[in-house]
Each structure stands twice: as structure tokens, then as C-alpha cells.
Amino acid sequence: MIRKHLLFNLVYALLFIVVLITGYQHYTLLNYGVSPCVTLVLLVFFCLTTRLSGRFHKRLFTGIVFALTGSTFVLLRNYDPSYFTYGLLAFLVCHLFYIGAFYLDFRSAQELDKKGAKIAIFSSAIIFTTFYFYLRPHLGPLRLPVLVCIFIVALLAMMAAFRNQRVNPASFKLILTGVLFFIIADGILAHCYFISPFQFSDLLISAIYMIAQYFIVIGGVERKLIRPLSAD
């Protein structure tokens, strides 16, 4: 996989390191300039390799665009706190487009892997319900909006899991790994925002987020339906 997309991997690894170094050294302006380039590189790479053929790739591409919008707004939160809310909304829309893309794969053969689907639903119900009740005492009037957000993130995890046996194993594992990293980043962000931040939390969230998007994009590039649908 690394050799197959060698140039992209080298560029992405370089940007990954630069973002973390500039964040750690508090080179704020440089960090603000480099951070969006991470998602821009993903967008260009995804567009060139897939040519956005089919609804799956178009939906995933649109999700990455909203991820770029969300990360940009979150960066600007120091100038205006309201940008943080706009960033969260953009990431929420990003999740919805990812869910829409993964649903296409699930729909291609809904009768498969019912046992795996039950495990995914049961696990998500326990994990995300527990996390909501962990946050709940700190949410105040935001309890309902946060509950909706957690439900959408849980649906994202389940839809990524539902792709099993419907796409090639490489794509399934890559995207599921990326989604799990994305959920971890969301969880840390929620903890820092609603409970308390910790040292280098921004760096940790950035690193996990970049890893998540990398796996999702590579998984989207490598995706092959086991039962192809002509429109997807």
C-alpha cells in the first residue's frame, strides 16, 4: 500500500510531521497555513485516483470537503469562539456524507453478515450510551444536541462495520480503522470541550484526526464492491 501510492504517502507524512512540529513549537501562523493542506492533499489525491466515479466516491469526497471546512473553523476558534461551533457542525455533516457512502456498500448485499451487524449494533449501543452518560453531567442545555451528535457518530461506526463481506477486505479494514480513529478524536475533543482540556490535547487530536482521514481516504481509493452495483 505504501509503495503503491509512494509520492502521496511521502507528502502526507511530511505534512503530518510539520503540523505536529509547528503545533508543538507554537508556530501559530505556520500551523494555520499547513494544517488545511493536509486535507487538501487528501482531496486532490482522492479525486485523481478515483476520478469520483460513482456515488460512493462522490459522497466520500463531499465528506472530506466538509472535514476541511470543519478543521479550518476549529483552527480559527481562538479568533472567534463561535467558529468552534461552526467547525463541529461541518464535521457532523462530514459524518453524514461518510454514512451515506458506507450505506451504499451495505445496500449492495444487505442479507450478508447478520451476525457481524448484530455485534456492531450491540457494541455501539453500549459504548456510545456509556460515553453520553459520562458527558451528561457537564452538558447543561446541550444534552439533546450532544445526544444527537453521539447517535450520528454511533451510526457512522455501525455503517463502517456493515461494509464487511460487501467490499474487499483491504478497503473494509482501512475504512473501519479510520472511522475508529475518527471516533477517538471526537471523544477526546468532547472531553476537552465539555470537561477539561489537558496538556498537548490539541496535538493529540490533530495527530489522531490526520491518521483517521488517511485510512478513510486510502480505504475509499482501494474500495471494490464484491457485488458491484452499476450506479455506485
N, C-alpha and C positions, 0 to 999 in steps of 0.2 A: 504493500500500500504506500509506503514511504517513497520507494523508488518510482512507482507508477506516476506519482504527482510530485516529483522531486523539487521542481522550482517553486511550486506553491508551498510545499512544506518548509522549505528553507526561508522563504519570505515571511511566512506566518510565524515560524519560530523566532525569527529576528524581531518582528513586531511584538511578539509576546514578551520577549526579554526586555525590549526598550520600554514598553508600557510599564512593566513592573519596576524597572530601574528608575524611570522618571517619577513614578509614584512614590517609591521608597525615598528618593532624594528630594522630594517636594519640588521638582521642576514643573510647576503647575502648568504654565503656558505650553511647554513642550508636551506634557502629558495630555493636555486637552487637544493638542493637534494630532498626536499619534493615535490615541485611543479609538477615534472613529475610523481610522484607516484599517484597523483590524477587521471590522465588519464590512468595510468597502472591499477589501481584498476577498473576503468570503463571497460577496455578491458577484464580483467580476468573475471569480473562479467558477462559481456555480453556474452562472449564465453561459460562460464559454464552453464548459464541459457538457452541460445538459441541453443547451440551446432552448431551454424552457419548453421542451416537447411534452405536451400532456398536462393535464390538470394538476397532477401531483407536484411536478416541478414548479408550476406557476404559483401554486398555493404556498409551497415551501419558500420560494423566492420572495413572495409578498410578506411572509412572516419574518424573513431576515431583514427586509426593509423596515418593518416596524421595530425590530430589535435594534437596528441602527438608530432609529428615531428615539427609542427609549433610552439607550445608553447615552445619547447626546444630551437629552434633557436631564438625566441623572447627574451628568458631569456639571451641568450649569446650575445645580441646586444651591451652590454657595453664593451665586449672584442673586438668585430669587428662589426662596423655598418652594414656591408654587410649581416650579419646574419639576420637582421630585414627583409630585402627584401626576403631572403630565407624562413623566417617564414611566411610572407604574402602569398607567392606562395604556401606553404604547406597548409595553411588554405583555399586557393582558391580551391585546389584540393580536400580538405576535403568537401567543399561545393558541388562540382560537384558529389562526390560519394553519399552524402546525397540526392541531387536532383535525382540521378539515382535510389536510393532506394524508394523515395517517388513516383517517376513516375510509379513504378511497381504497387503501390496501386491505383493510378489514372487510370492506364490502365485496371484494373480489371473490371471497370464499368464506362466507360467514359461518358455514357449518363446521369449519375446522377448529381443532384445538380448544374444545369447550372446557376441558379441564384446566388448561392454562389460563383461559379467560376468567374462570371462577377464582383461581388463585390470585390473579391480578386485582380483581374486584375486592375480594376479601382483604388482601394485604393493604390496598389503598384505603379502604374504609377504616381500618384500624389505625394506620399511620397518620392519615390526614385528620381524622377525628381527634386523635391524641394531640397532634400539633395545634389544632384550633383551640382545644381546652387549655393547652399550655399558654397560648397567647391571650386568651379571652379576658383574664383579669386586667390586662393592660390596654384593652382596645377602646373602652369607653363607648362613645356613639358610633364607632366604626365597626362594631361587631358584625353587622349584617354585610357591609361591603367586603370585609375580610373573609367572611364565610363564603361569599360568592366566589372570591378570588381563589380560595383554597379548593373549592369544588372544581373550578376550571383547571387548576394545576393537577388535581387528582385525575380528572378526565384525560388530561394530557398524558399522564403516566400510564393509564389504562389503555389508551389508544396506541401508544407506542408498544405496549406488551401484546396487544391484539394483532400486531403485524406478524407474529410468529407463524411459521409454516405457510404464509401467504406471499412472502418475499424471500429472496436469497438470504442465507444465514448471515453473511457479512453485513449486509445492509441492516438487518434486524438488530444485530448485536451493536453495531456502531450507533445507530439512532437511539436505541434504548439506553446505552451508556451515556450519550449526550443529554438525553432527557433527564436521567438521574442526576447528572452533574448540574443541569439547569435548576432542578428542584432543590438541590443542596444550596446553590447560590441564592435562590428565592428565600429559602428558610433562614439562612444567615442574615440576609438583608432585612427580613421581617423581624428577626430577633434584635438586630441593631437599631431598627427604627422604632419599634414599639417597646422594647425592654431596655437594653443598654448596649451601646457600641463597645468594642474592645480594641486594643492596640492592633494596628495593621488590618483591621477588618475590611477596609476598602480594598486593600491589596489582595486579600484572600478572595473576596467576592469577584474582583476583576479576573484573577487567575482562573477561578473555577468557571466563570462565565465564558472566558475565551476557550477553555477546554471543551465546554459543553457545545458551543456553537461549532467548533471544529468537527467534533464527532457527528453532529447532526448533519452538517453540510456534506462531509465525506460519505456518510451513510446515504444521503439523498443522491449523491453522484453515482454511487455503486449500486443503487436500487434496481432490482429486476423482479418483476412480478412473476410468481410461479404459474399463475393463471392469468395471462395478460388480458386486460380489457382495452379495446381499441381506443376508447376516448380518454384513457388515463395514462 
